[in-house]
Amino acid sequence: MDGFELQSQTELAYSSNGWRGLVAEQWSELLADYEAWRSANPGELVVEHRSRQVSRVETAQGRLYVKEILALTDASLRGRAPGSFLKWVLRPSRALAAWRVSQKLLQAGFHCALPVLAIRRRGFLGYPQDVFITEDVQAKALDELFGDMSLEEKTRLARLLGSQIARLHQAGFVHGDCIMRNLCLDKQGNLIYLDNDRSKKCGRLAFSRSRRNLAQLGYSARRTGADAGFVRLMFEVYAEALAWKPQYKRKTIERLEAGIERRLEQRRQADLRK
C-alpha cells in the first residue's frame, strides 16, 4: 500500500480504480471516484513539466490545486537520470509524504495548504503515479506581491522571512523548495508554505539542508527583484534568531552571498547565450 496508513479521524482511507491513499473526510464524497471527477473537472493548468503538472480546479466547496507527479525529475523521463528513475519507482509515495509533513507543519503552528487527497497508483511494471490535492490558501505568493511593495513593506518582509525561516528550522523542518513563489503572505501577515512534497521533518536539522533553504530563498529573492541589502537583512535576522556567534555569522553570510552572486552571474551568462 506504499505506506498509506490511517492516522486520524479527519483522514479516511481511499481506494478507487487502483488509486490508494488518504482523503480528507470533508472532501471524500466529492472525490470518491478521482478519475471520473478529474475527467469532468480538468481545471486550468498553472504549472506544466514532463515530470509533474499542477491544475487549479474550482468546486462548490472551494478552489483546489491538483498536483500530478509522474517522476522525480524531467531528466529521468528522458532516460538521462537512471538513478532518479529508479529512486522514483522504489521510494514511498511523495503524495503521502506531502500529506504527512503538511499535517506536522500545521500541528506545530505553521501555515500551509490544507491537504485534501494523497493517492498513488502503480501501472505497467509497477511504475507509480502520485496525485496530491490541496485547498487554496487564499493568499498571493511573494513573487507576485514583491513588485508592488513599498520600501518599508520590503524591509518588514525581509525581517519576517529571516525570523520565520529560523523558526521553521528550529522546529526541525526544512522546506523542499524554499523560493518566493512557494511562500505566501495572508492578510494577517502569516507566512504560508506551499509545495511541501519535498519538505521534511528532520529532528536535528542538518547544516547543509538549512543553509540550502537560505541559499534558495536568497537567490529567489534577488531574481524576484530584491537587492543585496534585502537578502543581507534577511540573513542577519535569521542569524540573530539562532544566536550565531559574530565571526560565524559573518563568514556564513558571506559564503551564502558569494554563492548567490555566482548563481546570478551564471544565469546572466546563460541568458546572453540564448
N, C-alpha and C positions, 0 to 999 in steps of 0.2 A: 504493500500500500504506500510505498515511498515515504514512510514516516508520518503519515497523517493520523493523528490521534485526537480524540475529543478531549478538551481541557476545561470548558466552562459551559454554563447553561445558555450563554448567548451564542455559542457556536454549535452548529449542527453538522453531523457527518453528511457528506454529499456523495452521491453516486448516480450517474446518468450517462448512458451511451459510452461507457468506457472511461468517462471522466470520474476521478475520485478525489476527494479533498474535504474542504471545510467551507461552510457558508454561514453568514450572519443570519440569525433567526428571523429578523425583520425583513430580510430580502429572500428568504428561502422559497416563498411561493412564486415570486416573480421569476426567479432563476432556476426553477425546478427542472427545466429542460434547457440547459445552457445553449446547445446548438440551435434549437428552434428559436429561442429568444434572440440569439446573436444574428441569425438569418433575417429575422423580422426587424432588427434594430442595428443596422450597420454603423450608424452614427457618423461622426466627422473624424477623419484621420488627422491626427495632430503631430504624430512622430512616425516616421517610416524608415526602417533599416531592414537589411536582409535577415538579421537575427532577431528582430523584435519590432513591434509596432504598437502604437497607443492610439485609441479612439475615444472621442468624447461622445457619450450617449445620453440623451435626455429621456427621463422616465417620469411617470406620475409621482413617484416617490422622491425624485430629485435627480440631479446630474451625476453620472458615473463616469469613471475613467477605466477603460478596459486595456490592460497590457497583455499582449500575447507574445510569449517568449519562445523562440524556436531554437536558439543556440546561445552559447556564452558570448561569442563574437561573430562579426560578419566574416572574418577570415576563415573561421572553422567551417563555414558553409561553402566556402570556395576551395576547400581542400588544402589551405595553406597553413593550418594550425591543427595538426592531428592531436596534439596534447590537449588542446582546448576542446576539441570534438569529443575525445574520449572522456574527459572530465565531465562534460555535459551529460553524456549517456549514463555515467556511473554515479554521479553525485545525487543526493536527495533533491527534492523539488525546491526550486528557487521561489516559487509562489508561496509554498508553505513557510519557507524561511522569512519571506517578507511579512507574512501574516504574523508569525511569532514575534519578530523584532518590533513590529508596529505595536502589538499588544504590550510588549515590555516597555517601549517608549512611553505609551500612554499611562501605564501603571506607575512609571517613575516620574510623572508630572510633566512630560514633554508633549508637544503638539505635533501631530502628524495626520495624514489622511486616514480615515477610518476604513479598515479592511471589510470588504463585502463578500468576496469569493476568492478562494485559493484552490485551484484544481490542477491535476496533471493527468495526461493520458499518454500511454505508450503505444506507438503504432508499429509499422513494419520493422521487424528485427529488434523490437524493444526501444526504438528511438522515441524520446519523450518530447512532449509539448506542454508548456505551462501557461496558465491564464491566471492573472491576478487583477482583481477589480477593487477599486476603492471609491469612496464617496468624494465628491468635490469639496475642497476646503473653503470655498467661497472667499478667496483672497488672491491677490496678484503676486506673481513671482518677483523677486528682487530685480531681475534683469529688465522687467517691464517698468518697475517703479523708479529705478535709479535716475533715469534721464530727466525726470520732472521734479526731482528733489532739490530743495534749496541747500546751500552750503551747511546751514545749521542742521537740517534733517540728515544730510550725509554724515556729518560728524556724530550725530546720535546713533545712526545706523552702524558706523564703524565700532563704536563703543558697545552697542548691543551685540553685534556679531562676535566681538572678542570675548565678551563675558559669557554669552550663551554657548559658544563652541567650547569654551573652557568648562562650563557646567556639564555639557554633554560628555566630554572626555572624563571629567572627574567621576561621573556616574558609570563609567566603564563602557560607553557606547562609542563607536566610530561609524561615521557615515560612509556609505559606499561610493558616493559621487558628490562631494561637497562643493557644489558650484551654485552660482547666483540663481539660475533658473530652477534649481531644486529646493530653494528656500523661499518661503512666502512670509508676508507680514500682514496680520489681520488688523482690524480696526482698533483692537485693544492693545496693539503693539506686541503681540506674541509672535515669536518666530516659529514657523511651521516647517517641518522636514518632509520633503516629498521624495519619491523614487527610492524607497528603502529596501529594494530586493537584494542589494549587496551590503546593506548596513549590518552591523554585528554588535552583540553584547559580549565584550571581551574580558570582563572582570578587570584584572590589572592590565591596563591598556599598554600595548607595545609602543615603544618610542616611534618606530617607523610609521605606524598607522596613524598616530595622532599628528605627526608632522606632515604626513601626506595630505591630511584634511586641510591643514593650514596652507600648504602649497597650492592645493587645488583651488581653495577659496580665494587666495591672494591673486593667483593668475586669472581666475574667472572675473574677479572684481576689476582688474586692470583691463581685461578685454571688454568689460561692460562699460568702461568709461571712467572708472575711478583712477585717481592719480596715486603716485607712490606714497604720498602723505596719508591718504585714506588707509592704505594697506598697513603702513607702519603703525598708525594709531590702533588699528585692529589687533595687530600682533602684540603691541605693548600692553593693551588691556588684558589680552589673553595671558600674557606672562605675569602680570600683576595678580590676576585671579589665581594662578597656580604657584605664586610666591617664588618665581625663579630668582636665583641669585644674580646680581648685576652683571658679572662677567659672562655667565652662562646665557643670560638674556640677550646681551649684546651680540655674542658670537652666533647664537641660534637664529636670531632675527636677520643678521647679516647674511647668513647662509641661505635662509629662505628667500630673502630679497634677491640675492645673486642668482638663485635658481629660476626665479620668476623672470628676471631680466633676460636670462639666456633663452628661456622658452618664448618670450615675446619677440626677441631678435630672430629666432628660428622661424617663428610664424611670419614675421615681416619678410624674411628672405624667401620663404615658400610662396607668399602672396606675390612677390615680384616675379617669380618664375612662371606664374600662371599666364 
